[in-house]
Amino acid sequence: MPFFQPPVEFASLGLDPVALEVGAFALRWYSLAYIVGILVAWWLMARMIRLSPAPMTRAQLDDLITWSTLGVIAGGRLGYVIFYDAGRFLADPLAVLRLWEGGMAFHGGLAGVILAIWLSCRAQGLSAIRVLDHAAVVVPFGLLLGRLANFVNGELWGRTTDGSWGIIFPEGGPEPRHPSQLYEAALEGLLLFLLLNLLFWKTDARLRPGLLAGLFGLGYGLARLVVELFREPDPQLGTLATGLTMGQTLSLPLVLAGAWLVVRAARAEPLSA
């Protein structure tokens, strides 16, 4: 008889979106992913700026983390509102403030972080592109945690599949679906994190302004373009008239900008260590 493994029922995994509950207080894994991601980014960048030439001091890094945290939250929320569910928020504008209801967009969060870094660097006379290079190395770790939290929440599932690895999600209908959250965690998170850290610590990539930021944009954009082939499009949008999903559409500029930064950095003279 041919080997056949029935699809996994998500409920059988015993995952709970709430990480900690004390009385009326509940800490969800998704919120914890943001908190841990920011703290790890802070710790890693503090180690990175010990290498000369550092783009900023420790005090400047502390300020930068504060502004970047605000940028990722505000940008992520506004990005979701603008790109994914504008109609609902136009009908109920105050819903923008109800973050606990969910609804964050990576591309919006990235734009918020870039704007926060640019404004902070401009105010302090720092090189924004060098700071972005350092930030690019640590961002994928937060993506890894965020996508794992999406999986625990049983949200943002994939398209239907007849593969034995398919999972039946509670709100995804009776058919097994790709666990696309895990694909994203692996490609956009773990793989990109390992690659950029290897380049930062073991090569002269950190001495070529724009190279690491460009590789992040290029790597994330390509990974998202691929994973969107397996991820179920957002129900309120579906596939756009172009044949692409919104995630793919927003990732194309990242690929182009990333490729431009990589070429630009490769042609320029490296900094002196």
N, C-alpha and C positions, 0 to 999 in steps of 0.2 A: 504494500500500500504506500502511496506517496506520502511524504511527511507533510502534515498540515498543522499549523499553529493558529488557533482562533485569535481574533483581535482582542486586545486588552481593554477591559472596561476601566475607564479612568477612575471610577469610584473604588475599584479594587486596590488601587495604589495607596489608599489611606492618606492622601495629601490634604492638608487643611490650610486655606489661605491665611488664617490667623496664626502668627508665630507665638504670641504671648497674650494672654487675656487675664486681667486682674480686675474684678468687679465690672464696672462700666467701661474700663479702659481696654482697648484691643489694639495690639500692634500687628499689622499685617506684613507678610513677607515682602510685598511690593514696596512698602514704605521702608522696611529694613534694608532692602537692596539699595535704595537711594542713600540711606544713612551710611551704610558700610562702604558703598562705592566712593562716596565723598571722602570719608576718613582714610581709606586706603590710598586714594589719589593724593591726598595731602601728605601722607607718610612717604609714599614713593617719590613724589616730587621734591620733598625735603632732602632725600638721599641723592636725587639726581643733581640738584644744584650745588652739591659739594664738589662736583667736577668743574674744573676751570676750562673755558671761561663760562661762568654762570650768568644766565640772563637776568637774574634778580637776587635779592637778598632774602633771608628767611622771613623778615618782617613784611617784605613786599609780597611774598608767597602767601602769608596768612591773610593779607587783605584780598589778594587775588582769589583765594578759595571762597571767601565770604561773598564776593561779587559774582563769582561763577556759580555758586549755589543758587543765588537769586535768579541768575540768568537761565539756568537749566530748568528751574521750576516754572518761571514766568514764560519762557520761550516754549517749553514743552506743552504747557496748557494752551497758550495762544495758537501754537502751531496746530494742535488738534482741532481747536475751534475753527480756524481759518480753512484748513485743508480737508478736514474729515467730517465735520458736522455743523457747518455754518447755519443751516436752516433752523436747527433746534435751538441754537444759542441766540439767534436773532429773535425767536419767539419768547425766549426766557433768558435775557442777558445776565441776570444774577447767577445763573447756573455756572458761569465761568469761574466763580469763586468757590464752588462746591467741589474742591479737589478730591474729597473722600469718595465721590461717586465714580472716580476713574476718568480716564481720557487724557493721555499724554502722548505727544508725538516726538519721536527721536529727532527728526529733522528740525523741528521748531526748537527743541532743547539745544541742539547743536548751534543753531543760529544765535540763540540767547547767550550761550557760553562764549562764542566768538565775539559777539558785540561787547559783552562784559569785559573780556580780556583786552580787546582793542581800546575801549574807553579807559580802563585801568592803566594800561601801558602808556597811553597818550598822556594821562595826567601825571604819571611818574617818570616819563622820559625813558621808557624801556622799549626794547625791540619786540613788537607784538608777534612777529613771525617766529622768533626764537622761543618765546613763551609758548606759542601754539605748538611748536615742535615738541616741547616737553609735555604739554597737556595731551597731545595725541598719543603718547606712549602709554598713558594711564587710563584714558577713557574706555578702551575696550574691556577693562576689568569690570567697570560699572555696567557695560552692555551685557556681559556674561551673567552678572547677577540679576539684571532686569529681565532678561529672557527666561532665566530659570524661574523667576517669580511669576512670569506670565504662564509658564507651564503649570506651576503649582496652583495658580488661580483657575486653570482650565479655560483660558481665554486665548484669542488670537490663534486658533487652531488652523491646521492645514486643509488642503483640498482632500477629497475622498481618495482612498487608495485600496487596492486589493492585496497589498503587501502584508506579510505576517507581522510587520512592526506597526501596523495601523492601530490607532487608539480610538475608542468610542467615547467622545467627550459628552458630558451631561447635556450641554445646550447645543451640541453640534449635529443633532439628528441621530438616527440609528446606524448610520454607515461609519465604518472605520476611517480615520483621517490621518494624514501625515502629522507627526508631532513637530511641526515646523518651528515651534519655539525652541526646540532642542537643536535643530539645524542652525538657527540663527545664533544660539548661544555658542555653538562650536565654531562657526565661521567668523561672525562679526565680533565675538567675544574672545574665546580662548586662543584660536589660531592667530588672530590679528594681534592680540596682546603679546603672545610669545614671539612673534616675528619682530614687532617693533622694539621690544625689550632687547632682543638679541642684537638688532642693529644699533641700538643706543649704546649698549654696554660693551659690545665686542668689535665695533667698527668705528669709522670716523663720521658716521651719518649725522651725529649731533653737531658736527662742525660745519655742516652744509645747511645753512638756514633755508627752511621750507621743505626739505627732503622728507622728514618724518611726518610733518603735517600733510604733505602731498600723498605719501604712501598710505596714510590713514584714510584720507578721502577716497583715494583710488581703491583701496582694499575693501573698505566698508561698502562703497557704492557697488562694486562688482559682486560682492557677497549678497547684498540685498537684492540686486537684479536677479540673481540665480534663485535665491530662496523664495522670492515672490512667485516663482513658477509652481511652488508647492504649497504656498500659503493661501488660504481662502481670502479673496478680496473682501474689504469692508462692506457689509451688507447695504449700508446707506449709499455707497458709491458704485460697487461692482467694478467691472472692467471699464475703463474710460473709452471714449470714442477712438482714441489712438491705438487701442489694443493693449495698452499698458495699464497696470494698476497705479494708484496714487503713489504707493511706495516706490515703484520703479521710476515714475515720472520725477519724483523729488530726488532720486538717487543719481539720475543722469548728470545734473550739474556738478554733483560731487565728484563723479568720475572725471569729467572734463577739467574741473579746477584742480583736482589732485594730479592728473597727468601733466598739466601746465606747471605746477609747482615742482614736480619731480624733474622735468626737463630743465627748468630754470635753475634749480639747485645744482644739477649735474654739470651745467655749463659754467657756473660761477666758481671762483677760487674759494677753497675752504678756509675757515677761520684758523687761527693759530691756537693750539691747545695750551 
